[in-house]
Amino acid sequence: MSYNAEGIRQIAMINKRSLKQKFFIVPSGGEEYKFKISGIGSRFIKIEKFFYYSDIINAVTGGNDRSFEYAIEQIIVDPSKNKKPVLEDYNELRERALANKLNLKKYYINVFIGKKEYGFKIAGIGNKSVKIELYVGYDEIVKELSSGNDISLEFILLEIMMGNEVDYSKFNQLYDEDDLIFNEDEDLLDDSVDEESTEEINIDNIEKLSDEEFDELFSNLKGWNKLVFDAIEDTLSETFTLDLLLSQKRILSYKSRGDDLEEKVLDNLNQLIDLGLVSKINKNTYVKLWV
């Protein structure tokens, strides 16, 4: 099926009155979230959602580290994403958010919806909740669906614009398959030992980036560079191997696309080395250069 950005824009504008303020379901990380279409423009559709501090705390303490809530609390607790969100008091979470209100609006909440990772902007921080928003362009809808990705936010929005009932079964199936793949790879990692991993690695003398240097480099990351960076963060370790990166869930989510993941990840890992965010310290081992 062929898609046309102008045709989709016209459908959106014709149905603007009924679409604006319409609520719809967004599946992510095994959860379902009710988002609102808050704007219909000539180039973009704007969607948004408010997350209450108490709901964020409850979701994170529930253990789902792929949820919107986890990503939001992590940004509030530590925008550099070095620390896991472990707060149990929503009042403390609120105070931290309010104290760093202006700076937090520079960051994005990165989550997977279907096969694609999205960066939601922190649009507002209030006394009760955090507001996030995302602008989805008509050309982005065409790009995703023309590539065959019908497990995406763009697919959901087009179905809503067309007045169709959204079939979420593929989203749920993808989540179940990812869990299976992840668990299988975890078992493999537990039972295998890399010979070189038994060597003692000293990284005490490796110079790390300053906060200013890191912020400047981090702000330029996008696409697969950002995906590999986030996968490194997921390892929760200063040192890592390529095999460990390839076992990370956000990388495995692309397995069904048929991409050569090892080549793709290695290429972007080398780009992170060139940028100065990562260093290779022996044949198989890398170290991240941010704190």
Buried (B, 14 or more C-beta within 10 A) or exposed (E): EEBEBEEBBEBBEEBEEEBBEBEBEBBBBBBEBEBBBBBBBEEBBBBBBBBBBBBBBEBBBEEBBBBBBBBBBBBBBEBBBBEEBEBEEBEBBBEBBEEBEEEBEEBBBBBBBBBBBBEBBBBBBBEEBBBBBBBBBBBBBBBBBEEEBBBBBBBBBBBBBEEEEBEBEBBEEBBEBBEEBBEEBEEEEEEEEEEEBEEEEEBEEEEBBEEEBBBEBBEEBEEBBBBBBBBBBBBEEBBBBBBBBBBBBBBBBBBEEEEEBEEBBBEBBEBBBEBEBBBEBEEBBBBBBBE
